[in-house]
Amino acid sequence: MKTAIVYASVHHGNTKKIIDEIAKTNDVELIDATQTVEKDLSEYDLIGFASGVYGGKFHQSVLKFASVNLTDNKNVFLICTYGGRPVFKSIEQVIAYKHDTIVGRFSCKGFDTFGPFKMIGGVSKGHPDEKDIAAAIEFYNGLKLKYD
């Protein structure tokens, strides 16, 4: 099974920590949406979109990448790191428009110093932690077993 994870991990690298650990033990191509604008995704059996939360949405680069490159009828999974709460609606709208199937969602806290959180030294310090990372790997391995 050929898998790609398209991601944006901008402020503290929370999302990158998660996907790097998934990629260490799995054959997964990581695509940085902040650096890559176009990529043919037709050859992938499973496509992940991973992002922190920026203004209540997935990062704009991930949303744009999905809008431009996602092909119809793909199995898609989502990974979200957050300081406040997980949000998937923005990316789910793109996926629905492309007629793809969301096969799983994973979210965990991530260190956040945006806006008012900066005044208090940030929230969710120490996240993602080892338990978060282990849960993310377990999530991906479950998808791999189901769709391989």
N, C-alpha and C positions, 0 to 999 in steps of 0.2 A: 504494500500500500504506500503510495507516494503522498506525503503530507507537506504542506507549507503553512507557516504562521506569519501573517502580515502584522506588523506591530508599530507602535509609536511609544517610546518611553523617554519622556523629555526632562522632567524636573529632577527627580531623585533616583531614576532607574529602577523603580519598583517593578514595572511590567517586565523589563529586560531580565531582572533576577529570576522571575518565574519561568520565562520561556527558555532562558539559557539552561536552566536545570532540566527542563523537559527535553531539550535538544541533546544534552550530554548523554542520555541513555536511550535515545530514539533517533531514527533516521528522519530528521525534520529539517526542511530548509527554512531559515529565518530570513524574512524580507523586511527591511526597515523602510516603512512608508514615508519617512521624512527624507529619505535619500533616493528612493526608487519611485518613479512616476508610473511607468508601464512595465507590465510583466504578463506573459501568457500563462494563465492559470489552468488552461484546459487539460493539461497533463496530470493534474493533481486529483487524487481520489478524495482527499479530506483537506479542507482549508480552514485555518483558524484566523480570527481577527482578534488582536490583543491590544489593549490600550488602558491608560489611566483615564480618569474622568477630568475633563476640561470644560468648565462652564456647563455642567450637567449633560455632557455628551462625550462620545468617543472622540479622540483627537481628530481634527479636521483632515490631516493627511491620510489617516486610515479610512475615513468616510469617503474621501475623494478617490483613493486607490480602489476601494471596493466598487464605487460607482463606475469607474473607468474599466477595470480589469476583470471583475467577477463575471463568469459565464453562467448561463442558465443550468438548472438542475444539478447543482453541486451540494454535497454534504458539508455543512459549515458549523464550526463551533466558535464560541466566544469566550474570551478571558478578559476580566476587568479588575484593575486594582483601584482602590479609592480611599480617600480620607474621610469623606462624609457618608455616602451611600452608593451602592452599585447602580449603574444605569446602562441599559442596553438598547433603549428605544431608538436612538439615532441610527445605530448600525442595523438593527432589526428592520427598519424601514427600507434601507438600501437592499438588504437581503430579500425581503418580500418582493420588492420591485423586480429583482432579478430572477424570481421564481426558484429560489434555492431553499433547502431545508436546514433549519437549525437543529442540530443533533445533540447539543449540549451547551451549558453555560457554567462558567466557573468564575467566582469572584472572591477576592480577599482584600483585607485592609492593606493600605500602603501609606508610608510616611508622607504627610502633606503639610506644606507650609504656605499654601496659597492664601492670599487675602487676609482675613482676620485671624486665620490660624497662625500666621507668622508672629503676631503680637504675643501669643502664648507659647511660642517655641515649637509650634506644630502639633499635629495630632497623629495618632497611630504610630508612635515612635517604635522602632524596632521591627516594623512590618514592611514587607512580608518576612516572616520568621521561618524557622525550620519546619514548624507544623504547617504553615501556609504552603510552603514549597512542596512538602510531602503530599499534601492534599491535591495540589495542582498536578503533580506527577501521577497520582492515583487516578485523577479525573481523566487525564490524557490516555493512560494505559487502558482504562475502561472503554474509551472510545475506540482505541486501536483494536482491542479484542472484538468489539461488536462489529466494526466495519472493515476489518481486514479479510 
